[in-house]
Amino acid sequence: MAASVTSSTATRETGRGAEARRVSGRRPNRAGLGIAAFLAPAVAIYAIFVLYPILQSMRYSLYEWSGIAPGFAFVGLANYATLLHDATFWRALSNNAILVVASIAIQLPVGLALALLVSTKLRGLRFFRTVYFFPLLMSTVAIGLLWNYIYDPTFGLLNVTLDAIHLTGLQRGWLGEQGTALGAVIAVICWQFIPFYMVLFIAGLTTIPPELNEAARLDGAGGGRLFWSITLPLLRGVIRTAAILSLIGSLKYFDLIYVMTGGGPNDATQLMATYMYKQAFTQFALGYGSTVAVALFLIAFVVTAVILYLDQFRAARDG
């Protein structure tokens, strides 16, 4: 009798174990289906609005096509050969490089300085946080029009101010002269995006434990020592992220240049994105414009990949 009870109990336990294995084997499949269902809309949107246009641009870059006419001719790599000898493209690329250097050298340090300033315990800082963040809330078109009025050579605020303080020798047609147009637009771009990096650095500063600064002060460290020994090293990851965002944004920048100068005068402010737009939608050379777009994509992709690889290599070496 005891043997039969033991046998039936073992049989039930074996059946339960097999059932549990079958259920556990089905659970990952159900979980995988749930994950796929949630990811499918995002993947579909990304494929339709990002991957598909990239592939189509690569395809169109092999053709000579106006973008309007029904027929187009296959030219292979002829557009790319033309691009390599296009002086305007190389000037646009050099302007992009200048914008990258200026953005990283100006936006990040000023953004960090403002973040440190508004993070101190001083009265009235809430007002200054709002004032510093205001440019980022404005639309790019509004910013472009505003600064066009400021840079106006006759009635603009900048030249009127220079005249009021008897510095008429410094007055310029800021956006109409090749020597000053690019610098004038870069100043506006920095003014627009410094608040973004200020907020990014403020978020990074909140992750630094206050006990570290308090302990350092007890050891006699001053403000400069705290910054160089504690704040800056702990913000390294945030600074790296900000530099990558600034680099990518500068390489594909378009809207403010288009609003303020359209790439002029005489291509002095031409960027790769504005040159692509000009070729594709102004001169109706969609095939060649797609070639410029592919070149822009490849440059941004390669530069970003190299930076990320070097950063991971350095992190692995230090770790």
PEDAPE-V317312 format. One record per backbone hydrogen bond with DSSP energy under -0.5 kcal/mol. CO is the residue of the C=O (numbers start at 1). NH is the residue of the N-H. E is the energy in kcal/mol with one decimal. If there is no record, write none. Layout:
co = {CO CO}
nh = {NH NH}
e = {E E}
This chain:
co = {1 2 3 4 5 6 7 8 9 10 11 12 13 14 15 16 17 18 19 20 21 22 23 24 25 26 27 28 29 30 31 32 33 34 35 36 37 38 39 40 41 42 43 44 45 46 46 47 50 51 52 53 54 55 56 57 59 60 62 62 63 64 65 65 73 75 77 78 79 80 81 82 83 85 86 87 88 89 90 91 92 93 94 95 96 97 98 99 100 101 102 102 103 103 104 106 107 108 109 110 111 112 113 114 115 117 120 122 124 125 126 127 128 129 130 131 133 133 134 134 135 139 140 141 142 143 144 145 146 147 149 150 150 152 156 157 158 159 160 161 162 163 167 168 172 173 173 177 177 178 180 181 182 183 184 185 186 187 188 189 190 193 194 195 196 197 198 199 200 201 202 204 205 207 209 209 210 211 212 213 214 215 216 217 222 223 224 225 226 226 227 230 231 232 233 235 236 237 238 239 240 241 242 243 244 245 246 247 248 250 254 255 256 257 257 257 261 263 263 265 267 271 272 273 274 275 276 277 277 278 278 279 285 286 287 288 289 290 291 292 293 294 295 296 297 298 299 300 301 302 303 304 305 306 307 308 309 310 311 312 313 314 315}
nh = {5 6 7 8 9 10 11 12 13 14 15 16 17 18 19 20 21 22 23 24 25 26 27 28 29 30 31 32 33 34 35 36 37 38 39 40 41 42 43 44 45 46 47 48 49 50 51 52 54 55 56 57 58 59 60 61 62 63 75 76 65 73 286 287 64 78 81 82 83 84 85 85 86 87 90 91 92 93 94 95 96 97 98 99 100 101 102 103 104 105 106 107 107 108 109 110 111 112 113 114 115 116 117 118 119 120 122 125 128 129 130 131 132 133 134 134 136 137 137 138 138 143 144 145 146 147 148 149 150 151 152 158 159 156 160 161 162 163 164 165 167 166 170 171 174 176 177 180 181 182 184 185 186 187 188 189 190 191 192 193 194 197 198 199 200 201 202 203 204 205 206 207 208 209 212 213 214 215 216 217 218 219 221 220 226 227 228 229 230 231 232 234 235 235 236 239 240 241 242 243 244 245 246 247 248 249 250 251 252 253 258 259 260 261 262 263 264 269 270 268 270 275 276 277 278 279 280 281 282 282 283 285 289 290 291 292 293 294 295 296 297 298 299 300 301 302 303 304 305 306 307 308 309 310 311 312 313 314 315 316 317 318 319}
e = {-2.2 -2.5 -2.4 -2.6 -2.5 -2.4 -2.2 -2.4 -2.6 -2.6 -2.4 -2.7 -2.5 -2.4 -2.5 -2.8 -2.2 -2.2 -2.6 -3.1 -1.9 -1.3 -2.0 -1.0 -0.5 -2.2 -3.0 -2.7 -2.2 -2.2 -2.5 -2.4 -2.2 -1.9 -2.2 -2.0 -0.6 -0.5 -2.8 -2.7 -2.5 -2.5 -2.6 -2.4 -2.7 -1.7 -1.8 -2.7 -1.7 -2.4 -2.6 -2.5 -2.1 -2.0 -3.0 -1.9 -1.5 -2.0 -2.6 -1.4 -0.7 -1.9 -0.9 -1.7 -3.1 -1.5 -2.0 -2.3 -2.1 -1.8 -0.7 -0.8 -1.6 -0.8 -1.8 -1.9 -2.4 -2.6 -2.2 -2.3 -2.2 -2.1 -2.3 -2.3 -2.4 -2.3 -2.6 -2.5 -2.3 -2.5 -1.8 -0.5 -1.6 -0.9 -0.5 -2.0 -2.3 -2.5 -2.4 -2.6 -2.1 -2.4 -2.0 -2.8 -1.0 -1.2 -1.6 -1.1 -1.3 -2.4 -1.6 -2.2 -2.9 -1.7 -1.0 -0.5 -1.0 -0.7 -1.4 -0.7 -0.7 -2.2 -2.6 -2.5 -2.4 -2.5 -1.7 -1.7 -1.8 -2.4 -0.8 -1.9 -0.5 -1.4 -2.3 -2.3 -2.2 -2.1 -2.0 -1.7 -3.5 -1.3 -1.9 -1.2 -1.2 -1.4 -1.3 -0.9 -2.1 -0.5 -2.4 -2.2 -2.5 -2.0 -1.3 -2.3 -2.6 -2.2 -2.0 -2.0 -2.1 -1.5 -2.1 -2.3 -2.0 -2.4 -2.2 -2.2 -1.6 -2.5 -1.6 -1.0 -1.3 -0.6 -1.3 -0.7 -2.3 -2.5 -2.2 -2.4 -2.0 -1.2 -2.5 -1.7 -2.4 -2.0 -2.4 -2.2 -1.9 -2.2 -3.2 -1.9 -1.2 -0.5 -1.2 -2.9 -2.3 -2.2 -2.7 -2.5 -2.1 -2.4 -2.5 -2.4 -2.6 -2.5 -2.1 -1.8 -1.6 -0.8 -2.2 -2.2 -2.5 -2.3 -2.6 -0.6 -1.5 -1.2 -0.7 -1.4 -0.8 -2.6 -2.2 -2.1 -2.4 -2.4 -2.5 -2.8 -0.7 -1.2 -2.5 -3.2 -2.8 -2.3 -1.4 -2.0 -2.1 -2.5 -2.3 -2.4 -2.5 -2.8 -2.4 -2.4 -2.6 -2.8 -2.4 -2.1 -2.5 -2.5 -2.1 -2.5 -2.3 -2.6 -2.3 -2.4 -2.6 -2.3 -2.4 -2.5 -2.1 -2.6 -2.2}
